[in-house]
Amino acid sequence: MSGLRISAAGLADLARNKEYEAKAAGADGLDLRLSRETGMDARDIMALRRFTAERALLMIFRCPRRSARAFHGTLPAKTWVTKAKTNETGTVLGHGGQLMVSDYDMMSCWRFTGAGFQKIFVSALEPGAPRGRWSPEARDLVRELNRRLITRLQHGCQDDFLDAEKNPGVKLADHFLAIRMGGGIYLPDPIHCENFYLAHALFWPYLPNGRHRGAGPAGSV
């Protein structure tokens, strides 16, 4: 792992400055609390809550390290092609020595229909393809959302990437944020995340060992 090296006190100062910026932009207490828990920028949490409220959406994210909240808006988001892992500050050196902050991994996206949540498939339409054409709905949704975010989304939903061998799956150290039609719920580990899916009748595509089920009847979306 390679990235920025900085003291804990330095990180705290940078994170405090980000909170001042977020408050000035209109972020409220819930946005700030969720930012401290998730490592996401409070302004982005505010934007996500507003966006999901406007469009009756439920969006679930795997969160970066908590320390990453000090760098959103200062550093660009880690790109899809950057395979190096972030260090304890939530930053990483990419190709050519560019310093980046850990991005947000969108796990899944759902639209409330009045009777429950319907999946919006946000990935290449060819099952298991790492790249390719998205549906117009998914394309337009992510484009509009990225116009509002400080740290933009870099790829589609992990749940919808149906290559079981290449899908990163979920790990015990992962933590998550669910943004449900304007509300925010912190999910501290995969067990809480799976329970959230089950409570909302959402398909959980991961096996007990954390691996993705892949495409096919058992892993259909």
Disulfide bonds with the S-S distance in Angstrom:
none
